[in-house]
Amino acid sequence: MTPTEIAERTGVSARTAYRDLKALQDELELPIWEESGRYGALPGAFLPPLPLTLLEAVTLFLSARLMARFSDRRNEHTIRAYGSLAAVLPAPIAQHIYSTVASIDQRRQDPDYTAVFDAVVKGWADHRKVAVRYAHPSEDGGTVTSERLLAPYFIEPHPSGHTLYILAHDSESGAVRTFRLERIQRAQLTDEDFDVPERFDAEHRLRDSWVITDEPPIEVRLLFHDPTAAERARENRWHMSQREIYREDGKLELRFRVAGLLEILSWILGWGPAVEVLAPRELRAQLARLTSEMASRYR
């Protein structure tokens, strides 16, 4: 459009339209082009306005509170996104969002993490592969690094460990694997495109995970001896596979089919002596060993 056409649509003078176009280019660094007196924006530079009802906006506010509670890094994208949300909300709710954003703004900065996050997210959105250097713990307690080419299929947050997980096709294994974003030391977006296979189903893949993992699912059986703890446990659905069984002695048994025993172990420990692991045998033995070592340390 010409600046005059822009001015007519927005109800300002042509001079103001010119000034605003220059501000978009110079101050906000948005990709505005000009040719033969007409201006335009490159495709993908802007998103359409987001019409929200009050209840929808409050739902997003609650997600902002979760972000503030579980995020341990300062993220400029988060700050700007929730700042934009606050601008369209009623003043009382907007003030709560501004306060939430202020708390996120105080988190530690991590430029390396931000660069990795940006590259992986752009690769996910644009279906472009990302070259990464990935570090993971070795069996001897050290760290092993490797260079990989990832095709990000899905990104999943998890509050445990304040982490993001990436489901991606991995060049090294030739299969879809799970990667922790925090373990990526370096990421560079490539020009190599990829297509997500139709058979890939993120929800199905994540269905069994207590935390995101490539481990096979296994049945976990827990016996709640304490009635108060049992009632608290029933108030929440901790996993999609959760089943509740009341035994003849009045005690509650919870059963889960989950992948990744390491994370559910820490959850079980949080219940203290109120819960007993009935199965699997290796989890029961591991918990017995841990509690024995804890008892020795505090004796």
Secondary structure, DSSP 8 states (H G I E B T S, - for coil): --HHHHHHHHTS-HHHHHHHHHHHHHTS---EEEETTEEEE-TTS--------HHHHHHHHHHHHHHHHH--S--HHHHHHHHHHHTTS-HHHHHHHHHHHHHHHTS---HHHHHHHHHHHHHHHHTEEEEEEEEEE-TTSSEEEEEEEEEEEEEEEETTTTEEEEEEEETTTTEEEEEEGGGEEEEEEEEEE----TT--HHHHHTTBSSS-SS--EEEEEEE--HHHHHHHHTS--STT-EEEE-TTS-EEEEEEEB-HHHHHHHHHTTGGGEEEEE-HHHHHHHHHHHHHHHHHH-
